[in-house]
Amino acid sequence: MSVDDSELERIRASRRAEIQNQIESQAQEQMQIEEQQVVAEQEASVLNEAMRTILTPEAKERLSRVELTRPEVAQGVKRHLVNLHNQGNLSVPVDDRTLKAVLVQLNSNRRESTIRRI
């Protein structure tokens, strides 16, 4: 084996190790993503189950319509309602009128944007 062959073999070995490290890091990232997805699904199922007991049918219907258009707002409302329920600050079942008030309260922090034509 000549010097060129040993140099080539060393380069190949370092490249194999580099590729192996990349594969391992990608596998770890994929596992973390899958774990996060499982946790998010579990949280969503817990929130949905809580909404079945906390909300009246009309309020559930309204919240599902909100969820279609603005899922992040609906998630925030669900978390807020569960927190209020756990603290004992919420009378169960929550009717449509109360849900509207919660939606208005949570959206009051949002800036109103208007378009003015000149």
N, C-alpha and C positions, 0 to 999 in steps of 0.2 A: 504494500500500500504506500503510495507516494504522499507527499505533503499536500498536494492538491486534493487528493481523495479524502484525507483526514480533515482538511478544512471544509470540504463539501459536506462531509458527514456531520461535522459539528454544526454547520449552518442548518442542515436538515433537522437535526435534533432540537435545536433552539426553536425552529419554526413549528415543529410538532408540539413542543411544550407550550408555545404561545397560542396555538390553535386550541389545544386542550384547555387552557385557562379561559379562553373566550367562551368555549362551549359550557364550561362549568359556571361561569358568571351569568350567562344567558339562562341556564337552567335555574339558577337561584332566583334571578329576577322573575322568571315565569312562575315559580312557586310562590313568591311573595305576591304577585298580582292575583293568582288564583286564591290565595288565602284572603286577600282583601275583598275579592268578589264574594267569597263565602260569607265573610263577616257582614258585608253590605246586604246580602240577601237575607241573612238571619235577622238583621236589624229591621229590614223592610217587612218581613213576615211578623215580627213582634209588634211593630207599629200598626200594621193592618189588623192584626188580631185585637189590639187595644181599641182601634177605631170602631170595631164591630160592637164593643160593649159601651163605648163612650158616646157615640153619635147616634142620633135618630136616623131613620132611613132617608129623610129629606136632606139632612146635613151630610150624610155619606154621599148622596148623589151630588150635592154641590161641591164637596171636596174632590170627588172624582173628576168633575168638570174642570176644576182648577188644576188638578194634576195633569190633565191632558194638555193644557196650554202652558202651564208654568210648574213643572215638576219640582223645582227647587223650592218654590214657595209652599207647595203642598207638603213637602217633607218638613219644612220649618214649622208649619202649622201643626202637623202631626206630633212633632217633638214637643212643641209648646203645650199642646193639649195633654199629652202624656205627663209632662212635668207638672202641670197644674193639677192633674188628677192625682198624681203621686203625692203632691204636697197637701192635698185635701182642699184646694182652693177652687174646685170645680164641681158643680152639681151635675150629676149624671142622670139621665142622658142629656147631651148637649143638643139643643134644637137648632134649626136653620138660622133663626134670628141671632142666637148667641154666636154661632159660627161666623156669620157675617160681621159681627162686632169684632171678633178676634182677627178676621182677615183685614178689616179696616185698620185696626190697631197695629198690626204687623206691617201693613203697607204704608202707614203714616210716616215711617222713617225714610221711605223711598222718595227721591226727588221727583217732582213733577216736571216734565219736559214739555215745552210747547214750541211750536214752529210758528214763527212770525214772518210774514211775507212783507217785503218792503217794496 
